[in-house]
Amino acid sequence: MRGQTNQPAWRTLLDYIRPFQTALLAGGLLSLVTAATGLALPLAVRQLITRLAGSGGITGLLVLMSVLVLANAAVGAGGTFLLERTVSTHGQLLTADKLYAELAATQLLANTDHRP
C-alpha cells in the first residue's frame, strides 16, 4: 500500500504503525496502569493522614501504599522497556526521510519546507 499517492496521510501513518501495533498497544496499556497507580497513591496517603488523626489502624494502608509504589515502579519499567525495545529493534525501519517522502506523496506536506 505504501507509495500510493491517492491515500490519505493518516492511512500512510497507519501503514507504518501496523507492524508494531501489539507492542504499542501493550506499552500504552502499561502506561495507563502506571498512571493509575501513581494517581492512587496520594489518595492512600490522604486516607493514612485521616486515620492518623483519628483512631483507625494504619497497617493495611501502609501495605497498600507499598504495593502501589512497587506496582508503579515495576509496571512503569516494563512499559518503558517494551516501548524502547520496539523502537530500537524496529526503529531503523521508520526513518524521518522515508516518512517525509510518503507524506509528501500524499500532498499533506507538498507546500512546506519543513524537511527533517
C-alpha positions, 0 to 999 in steps of 0.5 A: 500500500505504501507509495500510493499517492491517492491515500490519505496521510493518516492511512500512510501513518497507519501503514507504518504503525501496523507492524508494531501495533501489539507492542504499542498497544501493550506499552500504552496499556502499561502506561495507563496502569502506571498512571493509575497507580501513581494517581492512587497513591496520594489518595492512600496517603490522604486516607493514612493522614485521616486515620492518623488523626483519628483512631483507625489502624494504619497497617493495611494502608501502609501495605497498600501504599507499598504495593502501589509504589512497587506496582508503579515502579515495576509496571512503569519499567516494563512499559518503558522497556517494551516501548524502547525495545520496539523502537530500537529493534524496529526503529531503523525501519521508520526513518524521518526521510522515508516518512517525509517522502510518503507524506509528501506523496500524499500532498499533506506536506507538498507546500512546506519546507519543513524537511527533517 
